[in-house]
Amino acid sequence: MIVNSSPEIIVTLYEGHYHFGVAALLNSLVKAGFKGLLRIGYRGALPPWVSQLKHVQDQDYSVAPDLAVSFVPINPAMHFGYYKPQFMLDTFAAHPAAQHVFYFDPDIVVNAEWEFFTSWVQSGIALCLDNTFAFLHRNHPWRTEWKALAGVAPTYACQLDHYVNSGFVGVRRSNTTVLERWVAITEKYRAQGGTITAFIKTGHRAVKTDQDLLNAVMTVSEDLTYSVVGTEGMGFTYPAYVMSHAVSDVKPWKKNFLKALLVQGHAPNIMDKDYMRCANQPVAAYSASSFRLKHWNMRFSSMLGRLIASNR
């Protein structure tokens, strides 16, 4: 059975309306040729589209003969972002046959063929540069604070000059040390009074989200091997050949594309288009009529956006 024997497992976490994103992630994995298990940690109700999957047992399903889906109810006393490394470790523990575990945020769709990811993780812990803080000097003040949090001397020689996005992490079983350290530094941060139940919007802080703690681990873990793709890896810059990560506050499934264009001047972007490409096949996140309406809303907004831009 794929659920118990897959050497490659993808995990994601969702609650509430983010099930729309999970459906698109699942569909993109089918299109990419992924064969293995998608393990979904969720809080609340199962997604309404689960009835379209073939039920196997308990909360295990299949969407194709070689792609299984397993739902795992969770209720951690923290924001899901901070729970990522623990869920990845739990996945390795629960599935001894798994050699690779990949975490994807539920607002990501996969654009590359899956063989790219399988190859990528052989080069090291697979990560992508962030869109906001892609460059972070080795002596950046945040790194000094991260060293102190980790209990490492300020003279520790960090050679990293980049900052990664935690929306995607690919780890081989031989590299789970990075996850253990990520969990440990999260606990240190919490023990020192840090907030892990919500993200903090204050930009200058050294720790605002789980992402900072991942980068803190990397700062003091140069004994580990990383394989970092640039900002194009998540579609923040072109070409978006690996993934599209919809990091904006209003997710594509919540967006009225025409309203966003007319009110804010924002035409549909690559993340919106990639989401819509994957939203309804083979698993339908929308009814046929709702999807048609949203699809034409996006297409008309795109055409109108080009017209407005050309007349400026």
NORKAJO-V179091 format. One record per backbone hydrogen bond with DSSP energy under -1.0 kcal/mol. NH is the residue of the N-H (numbers start at 0). CO is the residue of the C=O. E is the energy in kcal/mol with one decimal. If there is no record, write none. Layout:
BEGIN
nh = {NH,NH}
co = {CO,CO}
e = {E,E}
END
This chain:
BEGIN
nh = {4,5,8,9,10,11,13,17,18,19,21,22,23,24,25,26,27,28,29,30,31,33,35,36,37,38,39,40,41,42,49,51,52,53,55,56,59,60,61,62,63,66,67,68,69,70,71,73,77,78,81,86,87,88,89,90,91,92,93,94,97,98,99,100,101,102,103,104,107,108,110,111,113,115,117,118,119,120,121,122,124,125,126,128,129,135,139,143,144,145,146,147,148,149,151,155,157,162,164,168,169,170,172,174,175,177,179,180,181,182,183,184,185,186,187,188,189,190,191,192,193,199,204,213,214,215,216,217,218,219,220,223,226,228,232,234,235,240,243,244,245,246,253,259,260,261,262,263,264,265,272,273,274,275,276,277,284,290,291,292,293,294,295,296,297,298,299,300,301,302,303,304,305,306,307,308,309,310,311}
co = {0,1,99,36,101,38,40,14,15,16,17,18,19,20,21,22,23,24,25,26,27,28,65,7,67,9,69,11,71,13,46,48,49,61,59,59,56,68,53,66,66,63,35,60,37,58,39,41,75,195,78,82,83,84,85,86,87,88,89,90,94,6,6,170,8,168,10,166,104,243,241,241,31,112,113,114,115,116,118,119,224,169,226,228,162,160,136,139,140,141,142,143,144,145,146,152,155,133,127,102,125,100,98,171,172,174,175,176,177,178,179,180,181,182,183,184,185,186,187,189,188,207,201,209,210,211,212,213,214,215,217,220,124,126,229,231,230,238,108,233,106,244,250,255,256,257,258,259,260,259,268,269,270,271,272,273,278,286,287,288,289,290,291,292,293,294,295,296,297,298,299,300,301,302,303,304,305,306,308}
e = {-1.5,-1.7,-2.3,-2.9,-3.2,-1.6,-2.3,-1.5,-1.3,-1.9,-1.9,-2.0,-1.4,-2.5,-2.8,-2.5,-2.4,-1.8,-1.9,-2.2,-1.9,-2.4,-1.3,-1.6,-2.7,-3.5,-3.2,-2.7,-2.1,-1.4,-1.8,-1.9,-1.8,-2.4,-2.7,-1.3,-3.5,-3.4,-1.9,-2.1,-1.3,-1.6,-2.7,-2.8,-2.6,-2.5,-3.2,-2.6,-1.5,-3.3,-1.1,-2.4,-2.2,-2.3,-2.8,-1.7,-2.1,-2.3,-2.5,-1.4,-2.0,-2.7,-2.2,-2.5,-2.5,-3.2,-2.3,-2.2,-1.2,-2.0,-2.7,-1.9,-2.6,-2.0,-1.8,-2.1,-2.5,-2.2,-1.1,-1.9,-2.7,-2.2,-2.0,-2.3,-2.3,-2.3,-2.3,-1.2,-1.9,-2.7,-2.3,-1.8,-2.3,-2.3,-3.0,-2.2,-1.1,-1.4,-2.8,-1.7,-2.0,-2.5,-2.3,-2.2,-1.2,-1.6,-2.2,-2.5,-1.8,-2.5,-2.2,-2.6,-1.6,-2.0,-2.1,-2.4,-2.3,-2.8,-1.5,-1.9,-2.7,-2.6,-1.1,-2.0,-2.2,-2.0,-2.2,-2.1,-2.0,-1.3,-1.1,-1.5,-2.7,-2.6,-2.1,-1.2,-1.8,-1.9,-2.1,-2.3,-2.6,-1.7,-1.8,-2.5,-1.8,-2.6,-2.8,-1.3,-1.1,-2.0,-2.3,-2.6,-2.3,-2.4,-1.9,-1.0,-1.6,-2.6,-2.1,-2.1,-2.2,-3.1,-2.5,-1.9,-2.1,-2.5,-2.7,-1.8,-2.4,-2.4,-2.7,-2.3,-2.0,-1.8,-2.6,-2.3,-2.2,-1.1,-1.1}
END
